[in-house]
């Protein structure tokens, strides 16, 4: 082979020491960026085996090289791979090095499933420890939710009655049979939403379609507060939007994907870490709402119907 690089490495290849050694022997550079994946050591730290991490760590120029704001050790901690983290520390990686909003690998580990991963004097603040405890409670409380096809908008600081007022919605007196709504395509079904009071605010939901995630819903609800909406699209995955005081601050987001942008604030880095693969719970945490169970998303307190208007408008004006 000539001009060997890290292309066409399958997911499992990063756990196969023989495959990695074959690439290295043929000339693949352990310091060269892998297209779409970062440096080889960083990618192995996220998805590979400790054996591969050990091999690459002894060959790289800098075991603590930063790629997109993160070291390989930080990624191993963030993705819940303690064996990879131990291998990196054995190779000289620094668990106390702050990055990503000030979070060092050592401090981040305290918020995860292996708080004793490092011998560290690092601690969590009272607010951070409370966020960790709430994440565990919330994930457990909403464990029964099957979100596929559902839409929602979590809003902090207002109750259900205020949400209905802001949407200029009409309370539906008739009983709504959720099972019958899945195949409905008329405007009335799309404009029928559930609204429920929860600690910290309220939840607007639609179990069968994208209605609760229509942009104008969140824009109207978020006046003087914060909201986060999502549609669990069966075809393309979770589609989220962050809204602050009538302004969309983030669009086409992927809540629960476990990835925060370099430069993200410390609270967001922690939230992304805590709610990996838990999209609905992330939406709740972002808005600061604390439902006790799945009921606001599956059996809302009240059903309301939106007035006829363009709910895809991107401005409240």
HELIX and SHEET records of a PDB file:
HELIX    1   1 UNK A   11  UNK A   15  5                                   5    
HELIX    2   2 UNK A   17  UNK A   25  1                                   9    
HELIX    3   3 UNK A   40  UNK A   47  1                                   8    
HELIX    4   4 UNK A   50  UNK A   57  1                                   8    
HELIX    5   5 UNK A   72  UNK A   78  1                                   7    
HELIX    6   6 UNK A   82  UNK A   90  1                                   9    
HELIX    7   7 UNK A  105  UNK A  110  1                                   6    
HELIX    8   8 UNK A  126  UNK A  141  1                                  16    
HELIX    9   9 UNK A  160  UNK A  167  1                                   8    
HELIX   10  10 UNK A  178  UNK A  181  1                                   4    
HELIX   11  11 UNK A  187  UNK A  190  1                                   4    
HELIX   12  12 UNK A  211  UNK A  213  5                                   3    
HELIX   13  13 UNK A  215  UNK A  221  1                                   7    
HELIX   14  14 UNK A  266  UNK A  274  1                                   9    
HELIX   15  15 UNK A  279  UNK A  287  1                                   9    
HELIX   16  16 UNK A  295  UNK A  298  1                                   4    
SHEET    1   A 2 UNK A  33  UNK A  34  0                                        
SHEET    2   A 2 UNK A  38  UNK A  39 -1                                        
SHEET    1   B 2 UNK A  98  UNK A  99  0                                        
SHEET    2   B 2 UNK A 103  UNK A 104 -1                                        
SHEET    1   C 8 UNK A 170  UNK A 171  0                                        
SHEET    2   C 8 UNK A 302  UNK A 305 -1                                        
SHEET    3   C 8 UNK A 192  UNK A 198 -1                                        
SHEET    4   C 8 UNK A 201  UNK A 206 -1                                        
SHEET    5   C 8 UNK A 151  UNK A 156 -1                                        
SHEET    6   C 8 UNK A 226  UNK A 233 -1                                        
SHEET    7   C 8 UNK A 237  UNK A 244 -1                                        
SHEET    8   C 8 UNK A 247  UNK A 253 -1                                        
END                                                                             
